[in-house]
Amino acid sequence: MEELTEKHFDFQESIREICLKIRAVIFEGTYINFLEEVGFFEDISFFENNSIDVLEVGSGFGNKLSVLKRMIGTQAELIGVDLDFQRTQNARQKKEGIDFVCGNATELPIDSKKASSIFFCQILHHLSLEELKIAIKEAKRVLVPSGKLVVVETFKPEVSEGFKRQIFDVLAQIYKTTLGYGKYYNTTQEELVTEMRKQDFQLTNDMKTQNQFNKFLISNLLVFEKVGS
């Protein structure tokens, strides 16, 4: 019986690994191409700040940074941080001119006031609310004064959205159960904005930009600016 249980567990793990790899291909390939198609990388004004660093937290295989490098050119130093050591090594080998380091959003291996811009793309749902608060604090530490924090995220619908919120909870649970991925999907957009304001960030992108982006993807694009030093 134990042997059967172990085999069943191994089979589940194999299926999970296959699903995660497929997801990575879709997310790091099709998803990035789609962002390009809707013009996400065309307006990169929020990434440009005196040719200092652009930091992506949760950089994966480095595809988003690769696109940014092509758009910005060689004047900016790009750094990617990811928890997965293997992905970090893979990105380091394949993406020239970009630095990749292994690290956590709640403890960034980057010096204080080093980055002009930080990019979070679909990583906040991996963090609990407490971890999110720490990640924002870390982003604030690493950013230069008036630095930008760009967030692309699928947020949990507000309580007032009733049925949509219920459906979201069901889908999130299926996703977490089948893939063991996306540990948390508990943060609403309003909760994030509130926490950002508490930690001296102000929302700078206008609602039109945000809504335009949301028409194409089940995600919101938010740009915050660090206030003060």
Secondary structure, 3 states (H helix, E strand, C coil): CHHHHHHHHHHHHHHHHHHHHHHHHHHHHHHHHHHHHCCCCCCCHHHCCCCCEEEEECCCCCHHHHHHHHHHCCCCCEEEEECCHHHHHHHHHHCCCEEEEECECCECCCCCCCEEEEEEECCHHHCCHHHHHHHHHHHHHHEEEEEEEEEEECCECCHHHCHHHHHHHHHHHHHHHHHCCCCCCCCEHHHHHHHHHHCCEEECCCHHHHHHHHHHCCCEEEEEEECCC
